[in-house]
Amino acid sequence: MGPVVDAEWALIHMQRALWDPVEPGVVGSLADSLHYRVNGEVYRFSSRWTLKRFRRTPVLWCGVVRDPVTGRRFLPSARSPELYWGGGPYFFESDSTRRVFARDPHKYEVIRRI
């Protein structure tokens, strides 16, 4: 078996499609220009329009995230403490975990690779 020529086709047919969080019926793209990170997790988008909409208010679309300091999962809201780091926002359960992260973000940052 040779290399996969069309990675998007392979993802769909392997049942590993990554859906656009803004338009869940559409597969997100593998193009780097259509990626965005929240709490270090990569979100993929089908178009610039859905990416732009997500970036405006990520808490509406990102779902449950993990506080990078405590490791606990929670659903962020517009009132959740936030810090922009490493190409996207990080949301926190409390101001205290945000302060801990801000003191040494490299210790807690989450890096997901494709």
Buried (B, 14 or more C-beta within 10 A) or exposed (E): EEEEEEEBEEBEEEEEBBBBBBBEEBBBBBEEEBBBBBBBBBBBBBBEEBBEBBBEEBBBBBEEBBBBBBEEEBEBEEEBBBBEBBEBBBBBBBEEBBEBBBEEBEEBBBEEEE
